[in-house]
Amino acid sequence: MTDVAELEKRLSAALDRIASGVAAMASPAPDAGDSEEVARLRESIESERSANAQLEQRVIAIKDKQEKLVANLEAEVARLRQELDDRETTLHRVKRINQRLRENNRALREANRAALGDAELINTSMVTELDALRLSRETDRAELDTILNELKPLVEGGANA
């Protein structure tokens, strides 16, 4: 029986040693080499986070700049479309006035061939010609305004430089 008690003590001691070994394996104590590696990896992660944050800020800045540029370009396109519409309207007016001038000139030529001086035809012709001259002046003025609008940023930029 004493042998059984002795074996029981030995088995119990062996099981205690196995349990403490398993516990030690479950939570290994960091040695100096591992802690240096962990610190280096943490430092690397922090530097990557910092670089990522900087890149995100750059992306936001580029996006803001791009949105402003797009807004400016859209405004410029709208302005140019309006100018084009105005020019088309003026062109249609010029065509109508020129047609009236042609018709009046034809009527005047016919009246002159028949030796009939028609004061009304001469008056209509003069009014139409004055309309054409006014429209030509308006067209020239619109063109000058367009040129001045294009030169204005250049002049202001030169004054600010």
ABEGO torsion letter per residue (X at the ends): XAAAAAAAAAAAAAAAAAAAAAAAAABBBBBAAAAAAAAAAAAAAAAAAAAAAAAAAAAAAAAAAAAAAAAAAAAAAAAAAAAAAAAAAAAAAAAAAAAAAAAAAAAAAAAAAAGBBBAAAAAAAAAAAAAAAAAAAAAAAAAAAAAAAAAAAAAAAAAAX
